[in-house]
Amino acid sequence: LFLPTVSSLLMSSSSLAATARVVKGGATRFRSLRSALSLTPNAIGRIKMLMEKKPDYKALKIGVKQKGCNGLTYTLDYAKEKAKLDEEVVQDGIRIWIDNKAQLSILGSEMDFVSDKLSSEFVFRNPNIKGTCGCGESFSI
């Protein structure tokens, strides 16, 4: 089951337009028991590369918004300041801030980066998903 697409990384001046696919299921061996989100080595490498191009920003922020026929989709943006209720995940020098509204929907997930001949995208392996949209653009918790 594949889900929301946040896809091929296109960057604007202050935000990251990306594709993220959500996959129902638990994290793999990279899962950290102490953090809300774990990152695979591929995700860490890609985020480091993206953040090097944006030295004015301190973190990558994950949010959630209403979209599609099944309800929710993840958003990825560059961030300069951590909001009061944001959850912070730091792994291998990478700083991720999870928006307050996205925290319950992402808890226990693994973030990966997958690239093939047709696309490059972040993939969230999320054990909390209850349903997905047929077109792969949204999910429900």
Secondary structure as UniProt FT lines:
FT   STRAND          7..11
FT   STRAND          16..24
FT   TURN            29..30
FT   STRAND          37..39
FT   HELIX           41..52
FT   TURN            55..56
FT   STRAND          59..67
FT   TURN            68..70
FT   STRAND          71..79
FT   TURN            84..85
FT   STRAND          87..91
FT   TURN            92..93
FT   STRAND          94..98
FT   HELIX           100..102
FT   HELIX           103..106
FT   TURN            107..108
FT   STRAND          109..115
FT   STRAND          120..126
FT   TURN            127..128
FT   STRAND          131..132
FT   TURN            134..135
FT   STRAND          139..140
//
